[in-house]
């Protein structure tokens, strides 16, 4: 027989082995929270109304047929089947324990018999309860295959025990993530965005949160680089377990990050970027706020069309060869096709190797009516200075985002005929009071106002979508709410509108001029949405 000390040592050794994974846990503990493949398919139907083949929902007297994704089970009955209150209705709990017992309706008081698999399938497809009594007309009838029905019922048996319903969310809190450059050259921008996000969420937390849930912001360092942003985003999703991403900083190449987000089905609201990276079809989980450089260039071409008096307007374009500038170039070439215009000079250069004199010499030879410039503010200054010296008085077009404060250093004569796209709200509008007030209350310095205002707008859009989603929240409900957002005003950027196939909230740009004396922009147009055709 073992001595008492030996038994203690043995028990301690077994504990260490279990913790290290050397010994398997007992059978009843293995995979406790893991779903079978059938249950996973059922979970997809319950939460999203989707399967390998389309499921339809019949409303009213079967006169209206819509995709089941528009009327998911979870929206009414709750993430864990706990039931809810929807307007004047009280969808009952549908966890398996409740379904398989007699139950009295909270709405009518009538008691029904217990369900079994057959009567539950009939209720879902035909709207009849176990007593063959017609259910409330607010309950849709779902058209699905026998296998889909079996998958759904299999999941309903596990519904209240499914620990993986939504990661990053409890009844009291929501965990939100942002991948930001907290080290490296862009660290000041990353810190400013982080401070803005914290201040925005702190404000709503102080007011009690949304439906009683308060927000916890988690950040990971992306260094502002594509590969590091991918790893930071992966940590936020897989290690930190965030419910959604809000205001992450997006570098030039974000394709790998967006693929990860799509695979993991994690919403990203309002990435802070110089120019969104669109895909066709659009990534359903990424919601941009402001237009791309391509669309800004298209608006500038539309603007030129209203000013040009030539039968055939001659354009020149000078650009640095990076992804953002190539986006702008692509937008320009697309829009030029709509007008009697031609690009007579196209000059590219490598960043850091801008030879202004040679470029101006070529421009002078081609005699364009307008010059589009897509590059850095430093290079724009060099180009303008060289143009002034050469007596080349040709209107210059670019983007406020590209030129930044360098726009105010252009020679006065050329600045007077420089036109810039401005994707955010007009700078003369006095509608930033709430944003500034929130930042001041949190002692946040507006050191990077362009980026910080977008981060603030991202939180406003995210919080509004949560309100629209209701208490029974999941990621699907959040995305549905975002897709239904119409002309939502954040106070710092143009009104936001999304749709199932629209993932840029504000379409179009303003065109502004430059007041060199006051060092401010002068609004020249209302917001111009790029024309699709004439």
ROGUKOL-243978 format. One record per residue (C-alpha): residue number from 1; residue in one letter; x, y, z. Coordinates in steps of 0.25 Angstrom, whole numbers, plus 5000, padded with zeros to 4 digits. Layout:
n:NUM&res:A&X:X&Y:Y&Z:Z
...
! end
This chain:
n:1&res:X&X:5000&Y:5000&Z:5000
n:2&res:X&X:5005&Y:5014&Z:4997
n:3&res:X&X:5008&Y:5023&Z:5009
n:4&res:X&X:5000&Y:5036&Z:5010
n:5&res:X&X:5013&Y:5044&Z:5005
n:6&res:X&X:5014&Y:5035&Z:4993
n:7&res:X&X:4999&Y:5037&Z:4990
n:8&res:X&X:5001&Y:5052&Z:4990
n:9&res:X&X:5013&Y:5051&Z:4981
n:10&res:X&X:5005&Y:5042&Z:4972
n:11&res:X&X:4993&Y:5051&Z:4971
n:12&res:X&X:5002&Y:5063&Z:4969
n:13&res:X&X:5009&Y:5056&Z:4958
n:14&res:X&X:4996&Y:5052&Z:4951
n:15&res:X&X:4992&Y:5067&Z:4952
n:16&res:X&X:5004&Y:5072&Z:4945
n:17&res:X&X:5003&Y:5061&Z:4934
n:18&res:X&X:4988&Y:5065&Z:4932
n:19&res:X&X:4992&Y:5080&Z:4931
n:20&res:X&X:5003&Y:5077&Z:4922
n:21&res:X&X:4994&Y:5069&Z:4913
n:22&res:X&X:5002&Y:5056&Z:4915
n:23&res:X&X:4989&Y:5049&Z:4920
n:24&res:X&X:4976&Y:5050&Z:4913
n:25&res:X&X:4964&Y:5056&Z:4921
n:26&res:X&X:4953&Y:5047&Z:4924
n:27&res:X&X:4943&Y:5044&Z:4912
n:28&res:X&X:4932&Y:5052&Z:4918
n:29&res:X&X:4941&Y:5064&Z:4918
n:30&res:X&X:4947&Y:5063&Z:4904
n:31&res:X&X:4942&Y:5072&Z:4894
n:32&res:X&X:4931&Y:5078&Z:4903
n:33&res:X&X:4929&Y:5091&Z:4896
n:34&res:X&X:4933&Y:5086&Z:4882
n:35&res:X&X:4922&Y:5084&Z:4872
n:36&res:X&X:4921&Y:5073&Z:4862
n:37&res:X&X:4921&Y:5076&Z:4847
n:38&res:X&X:4906&Y:5075&Z:4847
n:39&res:X&X:4904&Y:5084&Z:4859
n:40&res:X&X:4913&Y:5094&Z:4852
n:41&res:X&X:4905&Y:5094&Z:4840
n:42&res:X&X:4893&Y:5096&Z:4849
n:43&res:X&X:4899&Y:5107&Z:4856
n:44&res:X&X:4901&Y:5114&Z:4843
n:45&res:X&X:4887&Y:5113&Z:4840
n:46&res:X&X:4882&Y:5117&Z:4853
n:47&res:X&X:4892&Y:5129&Z:4854
n:48&res:X&X:4892&Y:5134&Z:4839
n:49&res:X&X:4881&Y:5127&Z:4832
n:50&res:X&X:4891&Y:5121&Z:4822
n:51&res:X&X:4895&Y:5108&Z:4817
n:52&res:X&X:4902&Y:5101&Z:4805
n:53&res:X&X:4889&Y:5103&Z:4797
n:54&res:X&X:4880&Y:5115&Z:4800
n:55&res:X&X:4869&Y:5115&Z:4810
n:56&res:X&X:4857&Y:5123&Z:4809
n:57&res:X&X:4847&Y:5129&Z:4819
n:58&res:X&X:4832&Y:5131&Z:4816
n:59&res:X&X:4825&Y:5143&Z:4823
n:60&res:X&X:4810&Y:5146&Z:4826
n:61&res:X&X:4801&Y:5137&Z:4817
n:62&res:X&X:4813&Y:5131&Z:4809
n:63&res:X&X:4812&Y:5143&Z:4800
n:64&res:X&X:4826&Y:5149&Z:4803
n:65&res:X&X:4838&Y:5140&Z:4801
n:66&res:X&X:4851&Y:5145&Z:4806
n:67&res:X&X:4865&Y:5140&Z:4809
n:68&res:X&X:4866&Y:5133&Z:4822
n:69&res:X&X:4878&Y:5142&Z:4825
n:70&res:X&X:4869&Y:5154&Z:4827
n:71&res:X&X:4861&Y:5147&Z:4838
n:72&res:X&X:4870&Y:5138&Z:4845
n:73&res:X&X:4866&Y:5130&Z:4857
n:74&res:X&X:4876&Y:5137&Z:4867
n:75&res:X&X:4870&Y:5150&Z:4864
n:76&res:X&X:4857&Y:5147&Z:4871
n:77&res:X&X:4860&Y:5135&Z:4880
n:78&res:X&X:4874&Y:5140&Z:4885
n:79&res:X&X:4888&Y:5135&Z:4883
n:80&res:X&X:4886&Y:5123&Z:4893
n:81&res:X&X:4871&Y:5121&Z:4890
n:82&res:X&X:4867&Y:5129&Z:4903
n:83&res:X&X:4856&Y:5136&Z:4896
n:84&res:X&X:4854&Y:5151&Z:4895
n:85&res:X&X:4844&Y:5163&Z:4894
n:86&res:X&X:4843&Y:5168&Z:4880
n:87&res:X&X:4833&Y:5180&Z:4880
n:88&res:X&X:4820&Y:5175&Z:4885
n:89&res:X&X:4824&Y:5160&Z:4883
n:90&res:X&X:4831&Y:5151&Z:4892
n:91&res:X&X:4838&Y:5140&Z:4884
n:92&res:X&X:4839&Y:5128&Z:4894
n:93&res:X&X:4852&Y:5121&Z:4898
n:94&res:X&X:4855&Y:5110&Z:4889
n:95&res:X&X:4867&Y:5102&Z:4896
n:96&res:X&X:4865&Y:5087&Z:4896
n:97&res:X&X:4861&Y:5086&Z:4910
n:98&res:X&X:4849&Y:5096&Z:4908
n:99&res:X&X:4845&Y:5090&Z:4895
n:100&res:X&X:4843&Y:5076&Z:4900
n:101&res:X&X:4834&Y:5080&Z:4912
n:102&res:X&X:4820&Y:5086&Z:4912
n:103&res:X&X:4821&Y:5101&Z:4912
n:104&res:X&X:4811&Y:5113&Z:4913
n:105&res:X&X:4812&Y:5124&Z:4903
n:106&res:X&X:4815&Y:5137&Z:4910
n:107&res:X&X:4807&Y:5145&Z:4899
n:108&res:X&X:4794&Y:5136&Z:4899
n:109&res:X&X:4795&Y:5128&Z:4912
n:110&res:X&X:4792&Y:5115&Z:4904
n:111&res:X&X:4800&Y:5103&Z:4908
n:112&res:X&X:4806&Y:5094&Z:4897
n:113&res:X&X:4810&Y:5080&Z:4898
n:114&res:X&X:4825&Y:5076&Z:4898
n:115&res:X&X:4832&Y:5076&Z:4884
n:116&res:X&X:4839&Y:5064&Z:4878
n:117&res:X&X:4848&Y:5065&Z:4866
n:118&res:X&X:4837&Y:5062&Z:4856
n:119&res:X&X:4827&Y:5073&Z:4862
n:120&res:X&X:4839&Y:5083&Z:4863
n:121&res:X&X:4842&Y:5081&Z:4848
n:122&res:X&X:4827&Y:5083&Z:4845
n:123&res:X&X:4827&Y:5096&Z:4854
n:124&res:X&X:4839&Y:5101&Z:4846
n:125&res:X&X:4834&Y:5098&Z:4832
n:126&res:X&X:4819&Y:5099&Z:4834
n:127&res:X&X:4817&Y:5108&Z:4846
n:128&res:X&X:4809&Y:5098&Z:4854
n:129&res:X&X:4812&Y:5095&Z:4868
n:130&res:X&X:4811&Y:5081&Z:4874
n:131&res:X&X:4796&Y:5081&Z:4875
n:132&res:X&X:4795&Y:5085&Z:4860
n:133&res:X&X:4791&Y:5099&Z:4864
n:134&res:X&X:4795&Y:5111&Z:4856
n:135&res:X&X:4807&Y:5118&Z:4862
n:136&res:X&X:4807&Y:5134&Z:4863
n:137&res:X&X:4808&Y:5140&Z:4849
n:138&res:X&X:4821&Y:5147&Z:4853
n:139&res:X&X:4828&Y:5134&Z:4852
n:140&res:X&X:4833&Y:5131&Z:4838
n:141&res:X&X:4833&Y:5118&Z:4831
n:142&res:X&X:4846&Y:5113&Z:4826
n:143&res:X&X:4848&Y:5105&Z:4813
n:144&res:X&X:4860&Y:5096&Z:4815
n:145&res:X&X:4864&Y:5082&Z:4811
n:146&res:X&X:4863&Y:5070&Z:4820
n:147&res:X&X:4878&Y:5070&Z:4823
n:148&res:X&X:4877&Y:5085&Z:4826
n:149&res:X&X:4866&Y:5083&Z:4836
n:150&res:X&X:4874&Y:5071&Z:4843
n:151&res:X&X:4886&Y:5080&Z:4844
n:152&res:X&X:4878&Y:5091&Z:4850
n:153&res:X&X:4871&Y:5082&Z:4860
n:154&res:X&X:4884&Y:5076&Z:4864
n:155&res:X&X:4889&Y:5089&Z:4868
n:156&res:X&X:4877&Y:5093&Z:4875
n:157&res:X&X:4880&Y:5081&Z:4884
n:158&res:X&X:4893&Y:5088&Z:4888
n:159&res:X&X:4889&Y:5102&Z:4887
n:160&res:X&X:4889&Y:5106&Z:4902
n:161&res:X&X:4902&Y:5099&Z:4904
n:162&res:X&X:4910&Y:5105&Z:4892
n:163&res:X&X:4921&Y:5113&Z:4898
n:164&res:X&X:4926&Y:5118&Z:4885
n:165&res:X&X:4913&Y:5126&Z:4881
n:166&res:X&X:4921&Y:5139&Z:4881
n:167&res:X&X:4935&Y:5142&Z:4885
n:168&res:X&X:4939&Y:5155&Z:4891
n:169&res:X&X:4925&Y:5158&Z:4897
n:170&res:X&X:4917&Y:5156&Z:4910
n:171&res:X&X:4905&Y:5161&Z:4915
n:172&res:X&X:4913&Y:5172&Z:4922
n:173&res:X&X:4924&Y:5175&Z:4912
n:174&res:X&X:4929&Y:5175&Z:4898
n:175&res:X&X:4944&Y:5174&Z:4894
n:176&res:X&X:4948&Y:5182&Z:4882
n:177&res:X&X:4962&Y:5182&Z:4876
n:178&res:X&X:4971&Y:5191&Z:4867
n:179&res:X&X:4984&Y:5188&Z:4860
n:180&res:X&X:4992&Y:5201&Z:4861
n:181&res:X&X:5006&Y:5205&Z:4858
n:182&res:X&X:5011&Y:5207&Z:4873
n:183&res:X&X:5026&Y:5206&Z:4869
n:184&res:X&X:5034&Y:5210&Z:4857
n:185&res:X&X:5033&Y:5223&Z:4849
n:186&res:X&X:5017&Y:5224&Z:4850
n:187&res:X&X:5017&Y:5222&Z:4865
n:188&res:X&X:5012&Y:5236&Z:4868
n:189&res:X&X:5000&Y:5234&Z:4858
n:190&res:X&X:4997&Y:5220&Z:4865
n:191&res:X&X:4998&Y:5226&Z:4879
n:192&res:X&X:4988&Y:5237&Z:4874
n:193&res:X&X:4978&Y:5228&Z:4868
n:194&res:X&X:4979&Y:5219&Z:4881
n:195&res:X&X:4976&Y:5231&Z:4890
n:196&res:X&X:4965&Y:5235&Z:4881
n:197&res:X&X:4958&Y:5221&Z:4882
n:198&res:X&X:4960&Y:5220&Z:4897
n:199&res:X&X:4954&Y:5234&Z:4899
n:200&res:X&X:4942&Y:5230&Z:4890
n:201&res:X&X:4939&Y:5217&Z:4897
n:202&res:X&X:4941&Y:5224&Z:4910
n:203&res:X&X:4931&Y:5234&Z:4907
n:204&res:X&X:4920&Y:5223&Z:4904
n:205&res:X&X:4925&Y:5214&Z:4916
n:206&res:X&X:4922&Y:5226&Z:4925
n:207&res:X&X:4908&Y:5227&Z:4920
n:208&res:X&X:4905&Y:5212&Z:4923
n:209&res:X&X:4910&Y:5206&Z:4910
n:210&res:X&X:4901&Y:5200&Z:4900
n:211&res:X&X:4890&Y:5192&Z:4905
n:212&res:X&X:4898&Y:5191&Z:4918
n:213&res:X&X:4910&Y:5186&Z:4911
n:214&res:X&X:4923&Y:5194&Z:4913
n:215&res:X&X:4935&Y:5194&Z:4904
n:216&res:X&X:4949&Y:5189&Z:4906
n:217&res:X&X:4959&Y:5193&Z:4895
n:218&res:X&X:4971&Y:5184&Z:4892
n:219&res:X&X:4982&Y:5188&Z:4883
n:220&res:X&X:4994&Y:5181&Z:4876
n:221&res:X&X:5006&Y:5187&Z:4870
n:222&res:X&X:5006&Y:5187&Z:4855
n:223&res:X&X:5018&Y:5196&Z:4853
n:224&res:X&X:5010&Y:5201&Z:4841
n:225&res:X&X:5016&Y:5190&Z:4832
n:226&res:X&X:5008&Y:5180&Z:4824
n:227&res:X&X:5014&Y:5167&Z:4830
n:228&res:X&X:5013&Y:5172&Z:4844
n:229&res:X&X:4999&Y:5177&Z:4842
n:230&res:X&X:4995&Y:5163&Z:4838
n:231&res:X&X:5001&Y:5157&Z:4851
n:232&res:X&X:4995&Y:5168&Z:4860
n:233&res:X&X:4982&Y:5165&Z:4854
n:234&res:X&X:4983&Y:5150&Z:4856
n:235&res:X&X:4987&Y:5152&Z:4871
n:236&res:X&X:4975&Y:5161&Z:4873
n:237&res:X&X:4966&Y:5150&Z:4867
n:238&res:X&X:4972&Y:5137&Z:4872
n:239&res:X&X:4979&Y:5141&Z:4885
n:240&res:X&X:4971&Y:5154&Z:4890
n:241&res:X&X:4958&Y:5148&Z:4885
n:242&res:X&X:4952&Y:5162&Z:4881
n:243&res:X&X:4937&Y:5163&Z:4876
n:244&res:X&X:4941&Y:5173&Z:4865
n:245&res:X&X:4952&Y:5182&Z:4860
n:246&res:X&X:4950&Y:5197&Z:4860
n:247&res:X&X:4959&Y:5208&Z:4854
n:248&res:X&X:4971&Y:5199&Z:4851
n:249&res:X&X:4982&Y:5206&Z:4843
n:250&res:X&X:4983&Y:5200&Z:4829
n:251&res:X&X:4996&Y:5201&Z:4822
n:252&res:X&X:4997&Y:5201&Z:4806
n:253&res:X&X:4996&Y:5186&Z:4805
n:254&res:X&X:4985&Y:5180&Z:4813
n:255&res:X&X:4981&Y:5168&Z:4804
n:256&res:X&X:4986&Y:5158&Z:4814
n:257&res:X&X:4979&Y:5165&Z:4826
n:258&res:X&X:4966&Y:5165&Z:4818
n:259&res:X&X:4967&Y:5151&Z:4815
n:260&res:X&X:4969&Y:5147&Z:4829
n:261&res:X&X:4957&Y:5156&Z:4834
n:262&res:X&X:4948&Y:5149&Z:4823
n:263&res:X&X:4953&Y:5135&Z:4827
n:264&res:X&X:4951&Y:5138&Z:4842
n:265&res:X&X:4938&Y:5146&Z:4839
n:266&res:X&X:4942&Y:5157&Z:4848
n:267&res:X&X:4936&Y:5171&Z:4845
n:268&res:X&X:4946&Y:5182&Z:4843
n:269&res:X&X:4939&Y:5196&Z:4844
n:270&res:X&X:4946&Y:5209&Z:4839
n:271&res:X&X:4960&Y:5205&Z:4836
n:272&res:X&X:4969&Y:5217&Z:4837
n:273&res:X&X:4976&Y:5218&Z:4823
n:274&res:X&X:4981&Y:5227&Z:4813
n:275&res:X&X:4972&Y:5220&Z:4802
n:276&res:X&X:4963&Y:5208&Z:4804
n:277&res:X&X:4967&Y:5195&Z:4797
n:278&res:X&X:4955&Y:5190&Z:4790
n:279&res:X&X:4952&Y:5176&Z:4784
n:280&res:X&X:4942&Y:5171&Z:4775
n:281&res:X&X:4933&Y:5166&Z:4780
n:282&res:X&X:4935&Y:5175&Z:4793
n:283&res:X&X:4940&Y:5168&Z:4806
n:284&res:X&X:4927&Y:5167&Z:4813
n:285&res:X&X:4934&Y:5169&Z:4827
n:286&res:X&X:4941&Y:5182&Z:4824
n:287&res:X&X:4934&Y:5195&Z:4825
n:288&res:X&X:4942&Y:5207&Z:4820
n:289&res:X&X:4938&Y:5221&Z:4823
n:290&res:X&X:4944&Y:5230&Z:4812
n:291&res:X&X:4946&Y:5229&Z:4797
n:292&res:X&X:4959&Y:5223&Z:4790
n:293&res:X&X:4969&Y:5231&Z:4783
n:294&res:X&X:4963&Y:5226&Z:4770
n:295&res:X&X:4950&Y:5232&Z:4773
n:296&res:X&X:4956&Y:5245&Z:4778
n:297&res:X&X:4963&Y:5246&Z:4764
n:298&res:X&X:4950&Y:5243&Z:4757
n:299&res:X&X:4943&Y:5254&Z:4764
n:300&res:X&X:4955&Y:5263&Z:4760
n:301&res:X&X:4953&Y:5259&Z:4746
n:302&res:X&X:4938&Y:5262&Z:4747
n:303&res:X&X:4942&Y:5276&Z:4753
n:304&res:X&X:4952&Y:5279&Z:4741
n:305&res:X&X:4941&Y:5276&Z:4731
n:306&res:X&X:4933&Y:5287&Z:4737
n:307&res:X&X:4944&Y:5297&Z:4736
n:308&res:X&X:4950&Y:5293&Z:4722
n:309&res:X&X:4947&Y:5301&Z:4710
n:310&res:X&X:4955&Y:5292&Z:4700
n:311&res:X&X:4948&Y:5283&Z:4691
n:312&res:X&X:4959&Y:5273&Z:4694
n:313&res:X&X:4965&Y:5275&Z:4708
n:314&res:X&X:4979&Y:5271&Z:4709
n:315&res:X&X:4984&Y:5265&Z:4722
n:316&res:X&X:4997&Y:5261&Z:4728
n:317&res:X&X:4999&Y:5252&Z:4740
n:318&res:X&X:5012&Y:5251&Z:4749
n:319&res:X&X:5012&Y:5240&Z:4759
n:320&res:X&X:5021&Y:5232&Z:4769
n:321&res:X&X:5020&Y:5217&Z:4767
n:322&res:X&X:5013&Y:5212&Z:4779
n:323&res:X&X:5000&Y:5205&Z:4781
n:324&res:X&X:4992&Y:5218&Z:4786
n:325&res:X&X:4997&Y:5226&Z:4774
n:326&res:X&X:4994&Y:5215&Z:4764
n:327&res:X&X:4980&Y:5215&Z:4770
n:328&res:X&X:4979&Y:5230&Z:4767
n:329&res:X&X:4984&Y:5228&Z:4753
n:330&res:X&X:4974&Y:5217&Z:4750
n:331&res:X&X:4963&Y:5225&Z:4755
n:332&res:X&X:4967&Y:5237&Z:4746
n:333&res:X&X:4969&Y:5228&Z:4733
n:334&res:X&X:4955&Y:5222&Z:4736
n:335&res:X&X:4948&Y:5235&Z:4737
n:336&res:X&X:4955&Y:5242&Z:4725
n:337&res:X&X:4948&Y:5232&Z:4716
n:338&res:X&X:4935&Y:5239&Z:4719
n:339&res:X&X:4939&Y:5252&Z:4714
n:340&res:X&X:4946&Y:5258&Z:4701
n:341&res:X&X:4960&Y:5258&Z:4709
n:342&res:X&X:4973&Y:5251&Z:4706
n:343&res:X&X:4985&Y:5248&Z:4715
n:344&res:X&X:4997&Y:5254&Z:4706
n:345&res:X&X:5008&Y:5252&Z:4717
n:346&res:X&X:5009&Y:5241&Z:4727
n:347&res:X&X:5022&Y:5242&Z:4736
n:348&res:X&X:5025&Y:5233&Z:4747
n:349&res:X&X:5037&Y:5233&Z:4757
n:350&res:X&X:5042&Y:5225&Z:4768
n:351&res:X&X:5040&Y:5231&Z:4782
n:352&res:X&X:5052&Y:5239&Z:4787
n:353&res:X&X:5057&Y:5241&Z:4773
n:354&res:X&X:5048&Y:5252&Z:4768
n:355&res:X&X:5055&Y:5260&Z:4757
n:356&res:X&X:5046&Y:5272&Z:4756
n:357&res:X&X:5054&Y:5280&Z:4745
n:358&res:X&X:5054&Y:5268&Z:4735
n:359&res:X&X:5039&Y:5266&Z:4738
n:360&res:X&X:5035&Y:5281&Z:4736
n:361&res:X&X:5043&Y:5281&Z:4723
n:362&res:X&X:5035&Y:5269&Z:4717
n:363&res:X&X:5022&Y:5276&Z:4722
n:364&res:X&X:5026&Y:5289&Z:4715
n:365&res:X&X:5028&Y:5281&Z:4702
n:366&res:X&X:5014&Y:5275&Z:4703
n:367&res:X&X:5006&Y:5287&Z:4707
n:368&res:X&X:4995&Y:5281&Z:4715
n:369&res:X&X:4983&Y:5288&Z:4720
n:370&res:X&X:4984&Y:5282&Z:4734
n:371&res:X&X:4994&Y:5274&Z:4742
n:372&res:X&X:4990&Y:5263&Z:4752
n:373&res:X&X:5000&Y:5260&Z:4762
n:374&res:X&X:5000&Y:5248&Z:4771
n:375&res:X&X:5012&Y:5248&Z:4780
n:376&res:X&X:5017&Y:5253&Z:4793
n:377&res:X&X:5016&Y:5268&Z:4798
n:378&res:X&X:5031&Y:5270&Z:4797
n:379&res:X&X:5031&Y:5266&Z:4782
n:380&res:X&X:5019&Y:5275&Z:4780
n:381&res:X&X:5026&Y:5287&Z:4785
n:382&res:X&X:5038&Y:5283&Z:4777
n:383&res:X&X:5030&Y:5282&Z:4764
n:384&res:X&X:5022&Y:5295&Z:4767
n:385&res:X&X:5035&Y:5303&Z:4770
n:386&res:X&X:5041&Y:5297&Z:4757
n:387&res:X&X:5029&Y:5301&Z:4749
n:388&res:X&X:5029&Y:5315&Z:4754
n:389&res:X&X:5044&Y:5317&Z:4750
n:390&res:X&X:5040&Y:5311&Z:4736
n:391&res:X&X:5028&Y:5321&Z:4735
n:392&res:X&X:5019&Y:5309&Z:4733
n:393&res:X&X:5006&Y:5314&Z:4738
n:394&res:X&X:4997&Y:5301&Z:4737
n:395&res:X&X:4986&Y:5297&Z:4747
n:396&res:X&X:4991&Y:5287&Z:4757
n:397&res:X&X:4981&Y:5276&Z:4763
n:398&res:X&X:4984&Y:5266&Z:4774
n:399&res:X&X:4979&Y:5262&Z:4788
n:400&res:X&X:4979&Y:5269&Z:4801
n:401&res:X&X:4983&Y:5255&Z:4807
n:402&res:X&X:4995&Y:5254&Z:4798
n:403&res:X&X:5000&Y:5268&Z:4800
n:404&res:X&X:4997&Y:5271&Z:4814
n:405&res:X&X:5002&Y:5284&Z:4820
n:406&res:X&X:5012&Y:5285&Z:4808
n:407&res:X&X:5000&Y:5291&Z:4800
n:408&res:X&X:5002&Y:5304&Z:4807
n:409&res:X&X:5016&Y:5305&Z:4803
n:410&res:X&X:5013&Y:5305&Z:4788
n:411&res:X&X:5017&Y:5318&Z:4781
n:412&res:X&X:5005&Y:5328&Z:4782
n:413&res:X&X:5002&Y:5329&Z:4767
n:414&res:X&X:5002&Y:5314&Z:4765
n:415&res:X&X:4994&Y:5312&Z:4778
n:416&res:X&X:4984&Y:5321&Z:4773
n:417&res:X&X:4981&Y:5310&Z:4762
n:418&res:X&X:4983&Y:5298&Z:4770
n:419&res:X&X:4971&Y:5289&Z:4772
n:420&res:X&X:4971&Y:5278&Z:4782
n:421&res:X&X:4961&Y:5267&Z:4786
n:422&res:X&X:4957&Y:5267&Z:4800
n:423&res:X&X:4950&Y:5254&Z:4805
n:424&res:X&X:4945&Y:5258&Z:4818
n:425&res:X&X:4936&Y:5269&Z:4823
n:426&res:X&X:4939&Y:5283&Z:4818
n:427&res:X&X:4949&Y:5289&Z:4828
n:428&res:X&X:4941&Y:5302&Z:4829
n:429&res:X&X:4929&Y:5295&Z:4835
n:430&res:X&X:4927&Y:5297&Z:4850
n:431&res:X&X:4922&Y:5283&Z:4853
n:432&res:X&X:4934&Y:5277&Z:4860
n:433&res:X&X:4930&Y:5282&Z:4874
n:434&res:X&X:4926&Y:5269&Z:4879
n:435&res:X&X:4939&Y:5262&Z:4874
n:436&res:X&X:4947&Y:5273&Z:4880
n:437&res:X&X:4940&Y:5273&Z:4893
n:438&res:X&X:4941&Y:5258&Z:4895
n:439&res:X&X:4956&Y:5259&Z:4892
n:440&res:X&X:4958&Y:5271&Z:4902
n:441&res:X&X:4951&Y:5264&Z:4913
n:442&res:X&X:4960&Y:5252&Z:4912
n:443&res:X&X:4972&Y:5261&Z:4910
n:444&res:X&X:4975&Y:5256&Z:4896
n:445&res:X&X:4984&Y:5265&Z:4888
n:446&res:X&X:4979&Y:5266&Z:4873
n:447&res:X&X:4993&Y:5264&Z:4868
n:448&res:X&X:4988&Y:5256&Z:4856
n:449&res:X&X:4974&Y:5262&Z:4854
n:450&res:X&X:4972&Y:5255&Z:4840
n:451&res:X&X:4974&Y:5241&Z:4845
n:452&res:X&X:4968&Y:5244&Z:4859
n:453&res:X&X:4955&Y:5249&Z:4853
n:454&res:X&X:4954&Y:5236&Z:4844
n:455&res:X&X:4956&Y:5228&Z:4857
n:456&res:X&X:4946&Y:5236&Z:4864
n:457&res:X&X:4936&Y:5234&Z:4853
n:458&res:X&X:4939&Y:5219&Z:4853
n:459&res:X&X:4935&Y:5218&Z:4867
n:460&res:X&X:4922&Y:5226&Z:4865
n:461&res:X&X:4918&Y:5217&Z:4853
n:462&res:X&X:4921&Y:5204&Z:4861
n:463&res:X&X:4913&Y:5209&Z:4873
n:464&res:X&X:4901&Y:5213&Z:4864
n:465&res:X&X:4901&Y:5199&Z:4858
n:466&res:X&X:4901&Y:5193&Z:4871
n:467&res:X&X:4889&Y:5201&Z:4875
n:468&res:X&X:4882&Y:5197&Z:4863
n:469&res:X&X:4885&Y:5182&Z:4865
n:470&res:X&X:4878&Y:5182&Z:4879
n:471&res:X&X:4881&Y:5174&Z:4891
n:472&res:X&X:4882&Y:5161&Z:4884
n:473&res:X&X:4895&Y:5164&Z:4878
n:474&res:X&X:4904&Y:5155&Z:4869
n:475&res:X&X:4914&Y:5158&Z:4858
n:476&res:X&X:4903&Y:5155&Z:4847
n:477&res:X&X:4893&Y:5165&Z:4854
n:478&res:X&X:4905&Y:5175&Z:4854
n:479&res:X&X:4907&Y:5174&Z:4839
n:480&res:X&X:4893&Y:5174&Z:4836
n:481&res:X&X:4891&Y:5187&Z:4844
n:482&res:X&X:4903&Y:5193&Z:4837
n:483&res:X&X:4898&Y:5189&Z:4823
n:484&res:X&X:4885&Y:5197&Z:4827
n:485&res:X&X:4892&Y:5210&Z:4831
n:486&res:X&X:4887&Y:5222&Z:4823
n:487&res:X&X:4892&Y:5236&Z:4824
n:488&res:X&X:4898&Y:5234&Z:4838
n:489&res:X&X:4905&Y:5247&Z:4842
n:490&res:X&X:4917&Y:5245&Z:4851
n:491&res:X&X:4920&Y:5260&Z:4851
n:492&res:X&X:4934&Y:5259&Z:4845
n:493&res:X&X:4933&Y:5252&Z:4832
n:494&res:X&X:4922&Y:5252&Z:4821
n:495&res:X&X:4909&Y:5245&Z:4824
n:496&res:X&X:4911&Y:5229&Z:4824
n:497&res:X&X:4903&Y:5220&Z:4816
n:498&res:X&X:4905&Y:5205&Z:4814
n:499&res:X&X:4898&Y:5194&Z:4807
n:500&res:X&X:4900&Y:5179&Z:4804
n:501&res:X&X:4909&Y:5182&Z:4792
n:502&res:X&X:4914&Y:5196&Z:4797
n:503&res:X&X:4926&Y:5196&Z:4807
n:504&res:X&X:4930&Y:5210&Z:4805
n:505&res:X&X:4922&Y:5219&Z:4814
n:506&res:X&X:4924&Y:5233&Z:4808
n:507&res:X&X:4925&Y:5233&Z:4793
n:508&res:X&X:4931&Y:5246&Z:4786
n:509&res:X&X:4940&Y:5257&Z:4790
n:510&res:X&X:4940&Y:5272&Z:4791
n:511&res:X&X:4949&Y:5281&Z:4783
n:512&res:X&X:4956&Y:5292&Z:4790
n:513&res:X&X:4966&Y:5303&Z:4787
n:514&res:X&X:4977&Y:5309&Z:4795
n:515&res:X&X:4978&Y:5322&Z:4802
n:516&res:X&X:4993&Y:5323&Z:4804
n:517&res:X&X:4992&Y:5336&Z:4812
n:518&res:X&X:4983&Y:5330&Z:4823
n:519&res:X&X:4988&Y:5316&Z:4821
n:520&res:X&X:4975&Y:5309&Z:4819
n:521&res:X&X:4966&Y:5302&Z:4809
n:522&res:X&X:4955&Y:5309&Z:4802
n:523&res:X&X:4943&Y:5301&Z:4798
n:524&res:X&X:4940&Y:5301&Z:4783
n:525&res:X&X:4929&Y:5291&Z:4781
n:526&res:X&X:4919&Y:5283&Z:4789
n:527&res:X&X:4922&Y:5268&Z:4790
n:528&res:X&X:4924&Y:5262&Z:4776
n:529&res:X&X:4921&Y:5247&Z:4774
n:530&res:X&X:4928&Y:5242&Z:4762
n:531&res:X&X:4920&Y:5241&Z:4750
n:532&res:X&X:4918&Y:5227&Z:4745
n:533&res:X&X:4913&Y:5231&Z:4731
n:534&res:X&X:4909&Y:5243&Z:4724
! end
